[in-house]
Amino acid sequence: MNLVDLQRRKITLEEHEIPENYYNIVADMPNKPLPPLNPATLEPIGPEALAPLFPMELIKQEVATDRYVEIPDEVRHIYSIYRPTPLYRAYGLEKALDTPAKIYYKYEGVSPTGSHKPNTAIPQAYYNKQEGVKRITTETGAGQWGSALSFACSKFGLECEVYMVKLSFEHKPYRKIMMNTFGAKVFSSPTNLTEAGRKILAENPETTGSLGIAISEAIERAASDPDTKYALGSVLNHVKLHQTIIGQEAIKQMEKAGEMPDIVIAPFGGGSNFAGLAFPFLRLNFENGSNIRCIASEPSSCPKLTRGEFRYDFGDTVGMTPLLPMYTLGHNFLPAPIHAGGLRYHGAGVIVSQLLKDKLIEAKAHDNVEVFEAGVLFARAEGIIPAPEATHGIATAIAEAKKCKEEGVSKTILFNLCGHGNFDMKAYEDFFAGKITRHELTKEEILASLATLNTPTID
Ligand SMILES: *Cc1c(COP(=O)(O)O)cnc(C)c1O
C-alpha cells in the first residue's frame, strides 16, 4: 500500500499551537444558565458562597461571562508534557464497519494519567497554589480524576487527599497506587472520617459508595479547614471551561485534515469532556451558522439527559451544595454498580443542561453490553483499549456510521476518545466472562427517585 495516497492517519500540532485561551460558551448562549440557589432561602447565591471551597480565581471563572479566559504560561508549560494531543482518522474502524462515513477521534489518553482530566487538574492546582492553599481534597469515581489531581498537585507541591468510591477502590487497586505514587492520600468512601460518611455507613453498612457520597466527604473536609480547598473534576462551569482546549485543538486538526465534522460525539458523566470537545464546535454554529450536531452519550443505567428531569437539585448526595438547575435523576439516585464509574453521576452540569433544554445539543443512551461490544471492536480495529466511559461515545459513533451506510450517505464524525482503559482490565474481564448484562431502568424506578426531591421545579 502506498501511504502517500492515503490521507494522514495521525494529525498532530506543534507545542506552540496549544491554545492560549479557554473558550467560555456562556458568552454565546442564547439563554444563560439560571442561577444556583441557596437551599435554605431559595434565593440566588453569589460567588462569595463558594469562597470556603474554591480559590477566588476559579470562582470568578465559574461566573465569568467574557468569551475568553487567558491560560497562564505556567499552565501551558505543564500542558506541553502531553499536549497538543493527537487526532486520528479511524481507518481501522471505518473498514470494520464498512461505512461510507469518515470517522475521526481526538485522543486524550496520552495524558500522564490516561484521560482528559489533567486538562482541568493542572489549572486548578495552579490557582490554588497562587492563593496560598496547602491541601486539596477531592472525590474520585473510577480513579481518573483522583489520579489527575494527584499528578497536578505534585507539580505544584500541594498535598492531595482523595475520597475514592468504594466500588472502584476495590476494583482498581492500581489507580490507588498511581495516586500514592504522585504523593496523594487515598481513602475508600464512605469513610468514618467524616460526618457524611458515618451517616451513610450507619444507614447502609454494605454500600459500595457513590460519587455523590464521596463529594459530600471531600467538601466537609475542605469546609472545616482554612488551609484546605476542594476541587471538582466535572460538572462545574470552570471545569468545562478548562476542557475547551480539546475542541480548540480539534478544530485546527480537522482544518489540517481538510474537513469539518457533521457530528461531534463525546461520552457524558458530568459533562466536562463533552463540553471540552463540543463547545468550540458549537461556537462555529453560533458564529457562522454551521450546523454541527453535538451528541452526548450516556449509560442507559444512569440516563439523566435522556430520561431525567430539568429542575433544581443538589450536586451531592447529602445536600451540602447549592441547588443547581440541571437534568437530574434525583440526588438520592443510586446507579447500578456498572463499570463506567465516571458516568455514574445523578446530574448533569448546568451549562450543558441549559443547552439540552434549548435543543442546541442532543443526547443518546446505550446499554452496558452495547458499549463493551463497541469498545472491543474499537480496540481490535484501532489498537487502543478505550476506558469504559469512552466506549459510550464510540457506541454512538458506530450507530451514526451504520446509519450512514444504511442511508448511503457519507458524513464526517468526530468523537472524543477521552481516555484509555489500561487500568480497566477487570471491566473487560467481566465482559468476556458474560458478567456484564443489559440493564434498563423502569419508568417507576426513575419516578420514585425524582419523587424524593423537594427542591424547586422549573417550568
Ligand atoms: C471522568 C471521566 C468521564 C466522565 O466525566 P465528564 O466530566 O463527563 O467528562 C468520562 N471519561 C473518562 C475517561 C473519565 O475519566
Ligand as a Chemical Component Dictionary entry (heavy atoms), coordinates in Angstrom:
data_LIG
# 
_chem_comp.id                   LIG 
_chem_comp.type                 NON-POLYMER 
_chem_comp.pdbx_formal_charge   0 
_chem_comp.three_letter_code    LIG 
# 
loop_
_chem_comp_atom.comp_id 
_chem_comp_atom.atom_id 
_chem_comp_atom.alt_atom_id 
_chem_comp_atom.type_symbol 
_chem_comp_atom.charge 
_chem_comp_atom.model_Cartn_x 
_chem_comp_atom.model_Cartn_y 
_chem_comp_atom.model_Cartn_z 
_chem_comp_atom.pdbx_ordinal 
LIG C1 C1 C 0 -14.286 11.288 34.367 1  
LIG C2 C2 C 0 -14.377 10.683 33.064 2  
LIG C3 C3 C 0 -15.548 10.792 32.301 3  
LIG C4 C4 C 0 -16.805 11.482 32.766 4  
LIG O1 O1 O 0 -16.683 12.812 33.144 5  
LIG P1 P1 P 0 -17.085 14.034 32.227 6  
LIG O2 O2 O 0 -16.982 15.209 33.107 7  
LIG O3 O3 O 0 -18.467 13.819 31.722 8  
LIG O4 O4 O 0 -16.083 14.084 31.143 9  
LIG C5 C5 C 0 -15.560 10.197 31.060 10 
LIG N1 N1 N 0 -14.497 9.537  30.592 11 
LIG C6 C6 C 0 -13.347 9.414  31.283 12 
LIG C7 C7 C 0 -12.205 8.648  30.697 13 
LIG C8 C8 C 0 -13.252 9.983  32.544 14 
LIG O5 O5 O 0 -12.121 9.868  33.235 15 
# 
loop_
_chem_comp_bond.comp_id 
_chem_comp_bond.atom_id_1 
_chem_comp_bond.atom_id_2 
_chem_comp_bond.value_order 
_chem_comp_bond.pdbx_ordinal 
LIG C1 C2 SING 1  
LIG C2 C3 SING 2  
LIG C2 C8 DOUB 3  
LIG C3 C4 SING 4  
LIG C3 C5 DOUB 5  
LIG C4 O1 SING 6  
LIG O1 P1 SING 7  
LIG P1 O2 DOUB 8  
LIG P1 O3 SING 9  
LIG P1 O4 SING 10 
LIG C5 N1 SING 11 
LIG N1 C6 DOUB 12 
LIG C6 C7 SING 13 
LIG C6 C8 SING 14 
LIG C8 O5 SING 15 
# 
